Amino acid sequence: MVARHLPGLRVARALAGSVLIFLPLGSGYSSPIVAGKRLIALYSDGRNDVATSLDAATGEPSWTFELGPFYKGHDGSIDGPLATPCTDGEMVVAVSGHGRLHVLGLEDGKSRWSHDLAELGGRKPYFGFASSPILDGNRVYVLAGGDGGKCVLAFDRDKGSLVWSAASEEIEYSSPALATLAGVRQLVVIGKERVFSVAAADGKELWSLDVKTDGWATPVILPDDRVFLPLEDRLMMVRCQGTGGDGEPEVLWTARGHEGYAHSFGYRDKYLYGVSKRRTVCLDADTGETAWSDRSKESAAIVSRDHLVILSRKEGVLRMIQATPDGLRECLSQEAFPEGSHWTPPVAAKGLLYLRSGADLVAYRFLEE
């Protein structure tokens, strides 16, 4: 169904001249993250891959930490880190393009411990390590993509010791999803040859689906033990089941004619919103049926409140769409960056919207009207 464009809805907008931060940060693909009043970002300064802590409202730096020699882009990619860091409010976990894993103090930026993923049996993807780590309780989880049971690694958060390693699967640029499904805390991973899950406690493999993927997209966790899988040539919805979470997942629906790509889908109120085959789409999460679709640009998108925020990859145009199952209204369309390559998804937090393009970081304030 073609999208209905709805008039007269309450919208959020970016005010003209509302840019709070314009920071020539340094090259890289990783998204910044917000931790209280801090903004943590990774970049290359031309010599090293660097982590930095910035004031989230002003962009003023409080510390920087060198992650190691900078990762050199190739075949059209830019230099610098690819993986988005994570934090639990005390520690920051960052992975460089070369696969150097660092755990830093959030307040002081000092190293607590580090590992080289390649030395632990990991395998660097063609464009570099891009899978984002997960910090949960006293564990740090990261995809290393190695053989011999070295694909998924779990470390003690405080000591840095390897607690367990699991699975043998080639990993490209997907990040794992951590959730409690069928009563078991588990990591869901999209590899190149299959989708699988391992128990967060001990790395035991719980289930596996033999589906070939491009290894770019990240699973989306939905209510009722469901996992949405945006794959290269189809979209799939599965439900985890079985005693101990180790039963074969039930495939609820498969939607062909769509594709998942990087960070292109979000879930809200029983519907999935995102970008597929250069169309903005709304899907019924229960059935997989298309509620509507609208011509779009190849974009990186997030769902924020009742809006879909889209940054086109090639044109650098920021679009803000109020989306409901009944249709959509484009609230905003403006150039955010000059033409180039814009792969980093937008980040929304506390009324601010952060956009990254190559070496530049921009923050907008959004107001209700």
N, C-alpha and C positions, 0 to 999 in steps of 0.2 A: 504494500500500500504506500502510495506517495504521501509524504508528510503534509498535514494541514498546518498552515501558518496562522497562529492564533493572535488576534489583536487584543489590546487593552489589558494585558496582564501586569501584575506588579513585578518589577524587574530590579536587578542590581546592575549598576553601570560603573565604568571607570571614568572618573571626571577628567576632562581635558586638563593637562598640566598637572596631573596627580602623581607623577613619577616621584617616588620618595628616594629611591636609590638608583643610581646608574654607576655601576662599578666595573671598570675594565679588569676583570678578575684574573684571567689566564685561561688557556684552552682546556677543554675537557667536556665529557658528555654527562657526567653524573649529576643527578638532581641535588640541590641543597636540601637540608632538613632543618626543621625548627624545633628547638629544645628550650622551652620557656622564653626568655628574652634573647636567646642566642640563635644564630643561623650558622650551621656547619656546612662548609662547602669544600669540595676538592677541585684541584686544578693543577696545571703544569706551568712552571715559571720559566721553562726552556732548559732547565738543568735537572730539576727534580719534580716528581709528583708531590703535591703539598696539600695538607689539610689545614683549614683555618677556621677560627671561630670569630664571627662578626656580630655586632649588635643588630638584631633583627629589624630594628626601626631605622637605623642610621647607616648601617654598613661599616661602622668603625670596627677595626680588628682588635681582638684582645690577645690572641696567640696564633702562631703558625707552627706546623710540624712537618718536617720533610719525611715523606713516605718511602723515599728511595729514588733512584734514577728515573727520569721521566720516561713515560711510555711513548715511543715514536709511532704516530699514525702512518698508515700506508694504504695504498689502493683507494684513495679518496677520503680516508678517515683522518680526523685531526688528532693532534697530540693530546696526551693527558689521560687522567683516570676515566673509567667508564662506569664503575659500580657506584651506586648511591650508598652512602654510609648509613649507620643506624645508631641509636642511643637509647639508654634506659633512664636518662636523667642524671646518671653518675659517670658512665663510661661512654666513649665513642668508639665504634668499630669501623675501620676503613680498609679497603682492599685496593691496592694499586693495579695498574694495567699489567704489570709484570707478575702479579700474584703475591705481593707482599702484604700479609695480614697484620694489622696493627690494632691494638687496644690502647686507647688514650684516656686520660682523665678529662672529663668535660670541663671542669673549672680551670685547670692549669695547662691542658694540652700536653702533658708529659706522658711518655710511654710507660705502660704497665707491663706489656709483653708483646712479642711479635713472632711470626713464623713465615717461612717461605713456602707457599703451597706446592710449588714444583718439587721442592726437596722432600715434601711429605707424600709424594706420589701423584700430585695433581698434574693436569694437562692443560696448557694454555690454549684457549680457542684462537682462531685465526686472527681476529681483531683485538685480542687481549682479554684478560679476565674482566668480566662485566657483571657477573652475578652478585647481587647485593647480599651482604651477610644479614643474619638475624640474631638479635640479642634477646634472650628470654630467660628470666630468672638467673640461675647461675650457669647458664650455658650460652656459648656462642656457636652458631651453626653457619657453615659456608659450603658452597658447592665448589669442589676442586676439579671434578670431571675426570678423575683418574681410573685406571683399571685396577684389578686386584683388590676390590673392596675399598677403593680410595676416592669414590665419587663424592660422597657426603661426609663431611668431617664435623665432629662436635668437640668443643674445647671447654675446659673449666674457665669461667669468666675471670676469676681472680688470680688463679695460678698459671693459666695458659697451657696446662697439660692437656694432651689429646685424650679425651674420654672414650670415644669410639669412632670408628670409620665404617662406612657401609656402602654397598652397591658398586657396580662396575658399569658405567654408562658415560658416553660422550656428552658433554654439556657445552652449549653454545652461549647464549646471552640471556637466558631465562633465569629468573630468581625463584627460589622455593617459596611456598606458602605454608605457614605454620598455623595449625588449628586443632581443636578437639573435635574429632569426627568419630561417630559410632562409639563414643565414650573413651577414645584413646587420643592423647596428644601426639600429633604426627606431622611430618613434613611431606608435602606433595610436590613432586618434581617433574617438570617437563624436560625430558631428554631428547636426543635426536631419533632414537629408535622406539621409545616407549614413554609412557607416563607411569610413574610409580610412587609409592609412599613408604616411608620408613618411620618406625616409632621414635619419638623424640627422646625417650628415656635411654634406649640401648642400641638404636640403629637397626633393629630387626625389620626386615622387609615385610610389609603388611599386604600389599597388593600391587598388581602391575597390569597395565593395558598395552598391548602391542599395537601402537599406532605411530607411524612415522611422522615426524614434525620437523619444522625448521629450527626448533630450539630457541625461539626468540621470545615468545609470550610467557606470561606468568599466570598461574592458576588464580581464579577468583573464588573465595569462599563465600557460600550463601547459607542461609538458614536451613534447618532440617537435614544436616549432614550432606549437603550438596556441594559439588565442586564444578565450577564452570571452566571449561578448557578451550581457550581460543587458539585453535591449531591453524596450521598453514593453509589447509584446503577445506576446513570445515570448523564448525563450532559444536561442542559437545557439552552435555550436562550429565553428570553421573552422581549417584548417591552412594556414599560409603555405608557398608552394612557388615553384619557378621559379629560373632562374639569376639571381643578383643580387637575389633576393627580390622580383622584380617580376612574378611570375606571378599569375594570378587565384587567389585562395584557394579551397581545396577546402572545401565545406560538408560537414562530417561528420555533423551532425544538427541538427534544429530541434525544439524542444519547445514546442508551443503549450499554452495553458492555464496558463502561468506568466508571470511578469513580473519584470523586474529593476528595482530602484529604489535609487538612490543607492548607498551602500556596504553592500549586503545579501548578498554572496556571498563565500565564501572556499574555497580548495582545499587538500585534504590527502589524501595516500595514495590517489589515483585516484578520489576522490569530491569533489563540490561540496556545501557546506553553506551554507544561507542562509535568507532569508525571501522568500516569493512569495505574493502574494494573501492576506496575513495568515496564512500557514501556514509553520511551520518545516519545511524540506524537506532531503532528502539525495538527490542525483542521482548516478548512475553517469556519470563524466566521459567514458567511452569510448562510451556508447550514448545518453545523455540520458534513460534510463529512471529513473523515480522509485523509489528504494529504500524510502523511507518519507516520510510527511508527518504533521505534528502541528499542531493548531490553535494559533495564536499571536496575538499582538497585532502591529499594524503597528510594526516595530521597526528599529533600527539595530544591526547585528551584526558581530562579528569572530570569526575562528577563532584561538584561542590554545592552543597545544599540542594536546591532544586534547579541547578544550572549545570550545563555542560560547557566546560572551558576548553577551547581548542586553540592550539598554536600550529599553524600550517608549517610543514617542514621546509618547503622550498621558498615560499613567499615571505615568511616571517610575519604573517597577519594573525593577530589575536582576535578570536571570535568568542562571544559569550552568548550562549543559547539557553533560554528558558525552555526546558523540555519536560513534557508530561506524556503519558500514554496516548493522549488525544492529539498531540501535535507539538509544534515548536514555534518559538518566536526568537528571532535573532535580535538580541538587545544591543549588541556592540560588534562592530567590525572596524579595526584600525590597525595600521602598520605598527608593529612592536619593534621590529628590527629591519634593517636593510635586507635585500635578497641574499640568500645564502642557504646553509643547511641547519635546520633547527630540529634536533632530534630529542632534546630533553623535555620531558613532560612538565607542564606547569605545576607549581606547588602552591596550595592555598592554605593559609593559617591566620587566624585572629584578624580577619578583615583585610589581610594583605595577600597579594598575588605575586609570586616570584617567577620570573621567566629567565631562562638562560639560553644564550645563543653563542656557541663557540667560546669566546673569551669574555663575553659581556654578561653581567647579571643585572636585571632590572626588577624593581619592586613597585607595584601599583597599590594604591588604596582604593577599595571598593566601598561605595555607599549605597544605601537603599533609597528608592524614590517611590 
